[in-house]
Amino acid sequence: MRKKIKNSISPGGLSGFLMFLIIFSLSTGFSEAQDPYFSQVYTNLLYTNPAFAGAQAHSNLSLSYRNQWPGSSTKFETFYASYDQPSDVLHGGFGLIAMNDRSGSVLNMVNLSLIYVYKLQVSSTLFLQTGFQVSANQRNLRVDDLIFYDMIVRESNISLENMTNSQKFYMDYSAGFIAYSGEWFGGFAVHHLAKPAISESQRDEFQLSRKFGLHLTRNLLLTKRSGRDDSWIISPGIQYYYQKPFSYFNFGFILSKSPVSVGIQLHHDLQFNSSFLSFSLGFSNPLVNFSYSYDVFMSNSSVYKAPGGTHELSVLIRLKEFHETRLLRTIKLPAN
């Protein structure tokens, strides 16, 4: 199938970054699709690991918006909302996730998820939670206005690529567990257990690769006051993710003293092609947390430079508190 573009290709007509993005997406991105990314781990806990649902003594409503590389001519935006609460009837808790990830006018992903968590008390101080997530997904791909790689190489307005607009609905499944005791918590999660097909083709290269994640966080009280809320607390954390063919680490910490927190995090991939620093500022009270982060892109690659940083805004609202829950100890999260 042949595709035409309205204007001829010229060096000034397409930015270097957008050229890289299109070439990279068509050669690897559609066959090795990657999940959206959030810099603020602690306000998007259910996205990190489904086992976090119901880990606190109150219900939570989390809202996030991420705008990646706003300086580019293509918008990369992610909208996220989740709700979770503990439940004695379920011996754990449950959660809901709704998410929309947009890559300009080309790719649009919609996700709705339901999470169930079972909680187990191992000892007087150690608790485990296991979570299972089932998701319904809608993937829409539009290629009408794309400039294809062969059009650039051949300096032609006509592409020989055989790609058409497509729409795909698929189910997905994920699982994870967390352990926590006192001022530390950590866990492991596997997303896309069944490696669902994300296009009409059933070929293996069009399956969504499994994502494996490890995370560990420790809260350290720097000053001992009358209560935990009156103390300076530093919360170092590390996360590791692998989703074929990419893997990356996050290292960072949050420094907090009610009601304000600041944080810094380094994101670095093991291919040494992409890294960024994320700076965050948060405000919290017993009812709500507000947090904003900005990512500064750093790259060793000479192929492209990201146009601008990334903005992420999150709001965590604490709703009903379950005073008489039999679930005993709950997780202690960093302030941000």
C-alpha positions in Angstrom: 0.0 0.0 0.0 1.3 3.4 -0.9 1.0 6.5 1.3 1.3 10.2 0.3 2.2 13.2 2.4 1.0 16.7 1.7 4.3 18.5 1.6 7.7 17.4 0.3 10.3 16.4 2.8 12.8 19.1 3.6 15.4 19.5 6.4 13.5 22.4 7.8 10.1 20.7 7.6 10.8 18.0 10.2 12.8 18.4 13.4 15.7 16.1 14.0 14.0 14.7 17.1 10.7 14.0 15.4 12.6 12.2 12.5 14.3 10.0 15.1 11.1 9.4 16.9 9.2 8.2 13.8 12.1 6.0 12.6 12.6 4.5 16.1 8.9 4.0 16.6 8.3 2.2 13.3 11.4 0.1 13.6 11.0 -1.0 17.2 8.3 0.8 19.1 5.3 -0.8 17.6 6.7 -4.3 17.8 8.3 -3.9 21.2 5.8 -1.6 22.8 6.7 -0.1 26.2 4.5 0.9 29.1 4.0 4.6 30.1 6.4 5.9 32.7 5.7 7.9 35.9 8.5 9.7 37.8 6.4 10.0 41.0 6.3 6.4 42.2 4.6 7.0 45.6 1.5 8.8 44.2 1.0 6.1 41.5 1.6 3.0 43.7 -1.1 0.8 42.0 0.6 1.4 38.7 4.0 0.4 40.1 2.6 -2.8 41.8 -1.0 -3.9 42.1 -0.2 -5.4 45.6 -0.2 -1.8 47.0 -4.1 -1.7 46.9 -5.5 -1.4 50.4 -2.1 -1.1 52.1 -3.2 1.9 54.1 -5.9 2.4 56.7 -7.9 4.7 54.5 -9.2 4.8 50.9 -7.2 6.8 48.4 -8.0 8.6 45.2 -4.9 9.3 43.1 -4.8 11.6 40.0 -1.8 12.2 37.8 -0.9 14.1 34.6 2.4 13.7 32.8 3.5 15.9 29.8 6.6 14.5 28.3 8.9 16.6 26.1 6.5 19.5 25.6 9.0 21.2 23.3 8.5 18.6 20.6 6.0 19.0 17.8 4.3 15.8 19.0 2.5 15.7 22.4 3.2 12.8 24.7 0.6 12.9 27.5 -0.5 10.4 30.2 -3.6 10.8 32.3 -4.0 8.5 35.3 -6.6 7.9 38.1 -6.8 5.2 40.7 -8.9 4.3 43.7 -8.1 1.8 46.5 -9.2 0.8 49.9 -8.7 -1.9 52.5 -11.5 -4.5 53.1 -11.9 -6.9 56.0 -14.5 -8.9 53.9 -11.9 -9.5 51.2 -9.1 -10.1 53.8 -7.1 -7.5 52.0 -8.2 -4.7 49.7 -9.2 -3.8 46.2 -8.3 -1.1 43.6 -9.4 0.5 40.3 -7.2 2.1 37.7 -8.2 4.2 34.6 -5.5 5.5 32.3 -5.1 7.2 29.0 -1.8 7.4 27.2 -1.5 9.6 24.1 1.4 9.8 21.6 0.3 12.8 19.5 -2.5 11.9 17.1 -0.7 8.6 16.2 -1.2 6.3 19.1 -3.9 6.3 21.8 -4.1 3.8 24.6 -7.0 3.4 27.1 -6.8 1.1 30.1 -9.3 0.1 32.8 -8.1 -2.2 35.6 -9.6 -4.0 38.6 -7.3 -5.2 41.4 -7.8 -7.7 44.3 -5.3 -7.9 47.1 -4.9 -10.6 49.9 -3.1 -9.6 53.1 -1.2 -12.0 55.3 0.4 -11.3 58.7 3.6 -13.3 59.0 4.7 -12.1 62.4 3.9 -9.3 64.8 5.9 -6.9 62.6 6.0 -8.4 59.1 3.2 -8.2 56.6 2.8 -9.5 53.1 0.3 -8.5 50.4 -0.3 -10.3 47.1 -2.2 -8.5 44.3 -3.8 -9.7 41.1 -4.9 -7.3 38.3 -7.1 -7.8 35.3 -7.2 -5.1 32.7 -9.3 -4.2 29.6 -7.4 -2.2 27.0 -8.1 -0.3 23.8 -5.3 0.6 21.4 -5.8 2.9 18.4 -3.1 3.5 15.8 -3.4 6.2 13.1 -0.7 6.4 10.4 -2.3 8.8 7.9 0.2 11.7 8.4 3.3 9.7 9.3 6.6 10.2 7.4 8.1 6.7 6.9 11.7 5.8 6.9 11.8 4.7 3.3 10.4 8.1 2.3 13.4 9.8 3.9 16.0 7.4 2.5 14.6 7.6 -1.1 13.7 11.3 -0.8 10.2 10.5 -2.0 6.7 11.6 -1.0 5.5 8.0 -1.4 6.0 5.2 1.0 6.1 1.5 0.3 5.3 0.6 3.9 2.2 -1.6 4.3 0.7 0.0 7.4 -2.9 1.1 7.9 -5.0 2.6 10.7 -5.9 -0.1 13.3 -7.8 -0.6 16.5 -7.3 -3.4 18.9 -9.1 -4.5 22.1 -7.3 -6.9 24.4 -7.4 -8.3 28.0 -4.3 -8.2 30.2 -3.2 -9.7 33.5 -0.6 -8.6 36.1 0.4 -9.7 39.6 2.7 -8.6 42.4 3.5 -8.8 46.1 4.9 -6.5 48.7 6.4 -7.0 52.1 6.6 -4.3 54.8 7.6 -3.9 58.4 8.2 -0.8 60.4 9.8 1.9 58.2 10.7 -0.2 55.2 8.7 -1.8 52.3 9.6 -3.6 49.1 8.1 -5.8 46.4 8.1 -7.4 43.0 5.6 -7.2 40.2 5.1 -8.8 36.8 2.9 -7.0 34.2 1.5 -8.5 31.0 1.6 -12.1 32.2 -0.1 -13.5 29.1 1.9 -11.2 26.7 -1.2 -10.0 24.9 -1.2 -9.3 21.1 -1.4 -5.5 20.6 -2.2 -5.6 16.9 -4.4 -7.7 14.6 -1.3 -9.7 13.7 -0.7 -12.7 16.0 3.0 -12.7 15.3 5.2 -12.8 18.4 6.9 -9.5 17.6 3.5 -7.8 18.0 3.0 -9.1 21.6 3.3 -6.8 24.6 6.4 -7.9 26.4 6.3 -8.8 30.1 7.4 -6.0 32.4 9.3 -7.1 35.6 9.7 -4.6 38.4 11.6 -4.6 41.8 11.4 -1.8 44.3 12.6 -1.1 47.9 12.2 1.9 50.1 13.4 2.7 53.6 12.3 5.7 55.8 15.0 7.0 58.1 14.0 9.4 60.9 16.7 12.1 61.1 15.3 13.7 64.2 13.3 12.1 67.0 10.5 14.5 68.1 7.2 13.9 69.9 5.8 12.2 66.8 6.7 10.9 63.4 5.0 13.9 61.7 7.2 16.3 63.6 10.5 14.6 62.4 12.8 15.2 59.5 12.5 12.0 57.4 14.7 10.9 54.5 13.3 8.1 52.3 15.9 6.5 49.9 14.4 4.2 47.3 15.5 2.1 44.4 13.4 0.6 41.5 14.5 -1.7 38.7 12.4 -2.4 35.6 12.9 -4.7 32.7 10.7 -4.8 29.6 12.2 -6.4 26.6 14.5 -5.0 25.2 14.9 -2.2 27.7 16.0 -2.2 31.4 16.6 0.7 33.7 17.2 1.8 37.3 15.8 4.5 39.4 17.8 5.8 42.4 16.6 8.6 44.6 15.3 9.9 47.9 12.6 12.2 49.4 13.4 14.5 52.3 10.3 15.6 54.2 9.1 17.4 57.3 5.4 18.0 57.5 3.9 19.6 55.5 6.6 19.9 52.8 8.8 17.4 51.0 11.5 17.6 48.3 13.0 14.8 46.2 15.5 13.9 43.6 15.7 10.8 41.5 18.1 9.5 38.8 16.7 7.4 36.0 19.3 5.5 34.0 19.0 2.8 31.4 21.5 0.0 31.1 22.1 0.8 27.5 23.7 4.1 28.5 21.6 5.9 25.9 19.1 7.7 28.1 19.0 9.2 31.6 17.3 12.0 33.4 17.1 13.7 36.8 13.7 14.2 38.3 13.2 16.9 40.9 10.0 17.0 43.0 8.3 19.3 45.4 5.3 18.2 47.5 2.9 19.5 50.1 0.7 17.3 52.3 -1.8 17.5 55.1 -4.0 14.7 56.6 -6.5 15.0 53.7 -4.5 15.6 50.5 -1.0 15.4 48.9 0.0 17.7 46.1 3.3 17.0 44.3 5.0 18.3 41.2 8.1 17.0 39.4 10.2 18.1 36.5 12.5 15.8 34.6 15.8 17.1 33.1 16.8 14.9 30.2 20.5 13.9 29.9 21.8 11.6 27.1 25.1 10.3 25.9 23.5 9.7 22.5 24.5 11.9 19.5 21.4 10.7 17.6 18.8 12.9 19.2 18.3 15.4 22.0 14.9 15.6 23.8 13.2 19.0 23.3 12.6 20.2 26.8 12.0 18.4 30.1 8.9 16.6 31.4 6.2 17.9 33.8 4.3 15.6 36.1 1.5 16.7 38.5 -0.1 14.4 41.1 -2.8 14.8 43.7 -3.5 12.1 46.3 -6.8 12.5 48.2 -7.4 10.5 51.4 -11.0 9.6 51.7 -12.7 7.4 54.3 -10.6 6.1 57.2 -11.2 2.6 58.4 -10.7 2.9 62.2 -12.0 -0.5 63.1 -10.2 -2.5 60.5 -8.8 -5.9 61.6 -6.0 -5.6 59.1 -3.8 -4.3 61.9 -0.5 -2.7 60.7 -0.5 -0.5 57.6 2.3 0.6 55.3 4.3 3.7 56.1 4.8 5.7 52.9 7.1 8.6 52.2 5.4 12.0 52.5 5.5 12.8 48.8 
